[in-house]
Amino acid sequence: MANSKAICSWAWIVVGLLIMMLSYIVLAYGGKIFVGCDGSFTVYLAETDPDADQLNFHPIITLNNVPTGITHDPKTGHIYITESSTRILRANQDGSGVETVINLPGSERNLRGIYLMNEQIFWSDFDADTINSASVNGSGSKVIISNAFNGRGITGDDSVIYWAANSNATVKKAGIDGNGVTTVISELTKIYAVTIDSSERILYAGNAERRRASIIRYNLDTNDQVVLFNDGRYIEGITILGDLLFFFEVSIGIKAIRKNGSSPLPLSYTGLENCTKFKSIHAINGLQPNNTKPIAVTIHPYPTGVTETYSSPPPDIRKLACYLNRETVPEFNNEFRWVLDIDKRQVCHCTSVSIGKIYRKPVTRSFQPFHVRCPMDVLFKDEETLAKVFQC
């Protein structure tokens, strides 16, 4: 018994160090990266693989025009795509089930960025100079901001939308009803791309200069900003996967940088040979098993800590890649505990357990997670061993 306790005592130290070491390696998290291309008018998908040393893209959807923006609905798993002319489309993550959600009249359209929040779609129309919204099924389409300074990329957090105001060379924000437009970042050269890490309340913006394009890291709470990278060209798309930022230089290619880094990391990919110009990029964290619906994750910061809301896996999910976190638990006097990030009633669906994250603030969930006494009992075990540990 004493030996077992000693092993577990050492295990949390070792695994904790591994979490910190691996937290910036995107392949350790797993996920999907979607890229929209000019020339081929195609959306490509790559699923990150912990055993792979490169991203392997394959085409999933071919459109009539340029896919200028991509986002996804965390509740249903659908991806939404702005087609530059007049349409917004919806599809499954494997490219099946493509349908037109919004078909906008007229020819004076140039749809750009798209974002989904609070069961609403938000998108920018560069030529019409508007920010627009509609429900996720396409109903209630309306203009919410009529002078958007030729908006490009768009993102959101906590019922606030942020967009790249290109002609004004600023990042602006407003409420989801379009009211309260204010400037967040100013004195840029050209601004095309924005994204937000909601868990850290950080906005990342791509300043698209011709020869010295940069990525700016902006703290939404303190208003502090710092330049992470300033040696790019025409950065027009940016997204987050794990602890990496993926971005593209429009006619050059995709690059990756750590969220606290300053230099691009080595990145190899295949399958985009027909992509003459990159036009959109979007990442979904966490590989989803068997192409089923993803587990919805919405993160909203509160003064008392981090609140995360998760939906339970749909009934058709029978296999899950689960993650073991180290986090403070209020019912244990905020001591650190090992927690499987899944409803305890669904734990028998876990077919693998990998290293997750460290949360230094309490995490509030809509379900009761599964607590693990010793991390080495479950980490990297096969399905049969996990079934015995979980008494399935």
Sequence and secondary structure as in RCSB ss.txt:
>XXXX:A:sequence
MANSKAICSWAWIVVGLLIMMLSYIVLAYGGKIFVGCDGSFTVYLAETDPDADQLNFHPIITLNNVPTGITHDPK
TGHIYITESSTRILRANQDGSGVETVINLPGSERNLRGIYLMNEQIFWSDFDADTINSASVNGSGSKVIISNAFN
GRGITGDDSVIYWAANSNATVKKAGIDGNGVTTVISELTKIYAVTIDSSERILYAGNAERRRASIIRYNLDTNDQ
VVLFNDGRYIEGITILGDLLFFFEVSIGIKAIRKNGSSPLPLSYTGLENCTKFKSIHAINGLQPNNTKPIAVTIH
PYPTGVTETYSSPPPDIRKLACYLNRETVPEFNNEFRWVLDIDKRQVCHCTSVSIGKIYRKPVTRSFQPFHVRCP
MDVLFKDEETLAKVFQC
>XXXX:A:secstr
 HHHHHHHHHHHHHHHHHHHHHTT HHHH EEEEEEEETTTEEEEEEE TT SSEE EEEEE SS EEEEEE TT
T  EEEEETTTEEEEE TTS S EEEEE  SS   EEEEEEETTEEEEEETTTTEEEEEETTSTT EEEES  SS
EEEEEEETTEEEEEEGGGTEEEEEETTS S EEEE S S EEEEEEETTTTEEEEEE  SSSEEEEEEETTT  E
EEEEEEES EEEEEEETTEEEEEETTTEEEEEETT SS B   EES TT SEEEEEEEEES  GGG     EEEE
EETTEEEEEE    TT   EEEEEEEEEEGGGTTEEEEEEEEEGGGGGGEEEEEEEEEESS EE SS EEEES G
GGTTT  HHHHHHHTT 
